[in-house]
């Protein structure tokens, strides 16, 4: 079973990619790729958007945000 890419939406400061695909069986499948996720198995259009949007600056900002959130959840 394969899904057909229907839409890519860019969301938020960290340029997450919301992917909407049309399922062969009908209906939609939705998923989110976050900055830095492995996109090597994705269709070329998704790879291109990730490469365009996930700059070193965005990746660094996302990593900093995640580290700050983890520190809040796990104070020493």
N, C-alpha and C positions, 0 to 999 in steps of 0.2 A: 504494500500500500504506500503510495506517495501522496504528498500534499502539494498543492500549487500555491506559490507565493502570491498573495493578494495585496498586501499592504505592509509598508514599513513606516512606523511613526517614531519620531525622535522625541524623547521625553526627558525633561529636567536638565538640571545643571550638568549632570554627568553623562548626558547623551545616551541614556539607555535606549535600546531599540525594541519597540513593541512590534512583534511580528504577527501578522494574521495570515493564515493559510486556509485555502479551501480544501476540505477533505474530499477524497475520491468518492466517499460514501455520502457526501452532502454535508452541509453545515460547515462550521469554522473551527479551527484550532488556533488558539492564541498562546503566545509565549513571550518572554522577555529575555533579551540578552543584555547583560550589564557590561559596562566598560571593562575591558580586559578579558572577557570570556573568550574561550577558544572558538573561533569561527571557521577553522580549517575545513570542517565538514559541511559548511553552509553553501548555498548557491552563490554564484559570483556577485550578484547584486547586493546581497547582505555583506559579503566580504568587502566590497568596495565602499559601502556606507560606513562600516566599522573603521576601515583604514582612514577614510576622510575625516570622520568625526572624533575618533579616539586618539587625539593628539597626545604627545608626552605630557603636556600641561593638564589635560583632562584626566589622564591616567594617574598622575601625581596627586591631583586634587581628590580624586575618588579614593585612592589608597589612604590619604590623610584622613578623609572623612570616616572611612571604615575603621581605621586604627583608633580614632577618637571615640567612635561608637562602642568599639570593643572594650576600650579602657573604662567607659562609663558602666558597661555591663559587668565587668570583672575588675573592680577596684582592688588594689593590692593592700 
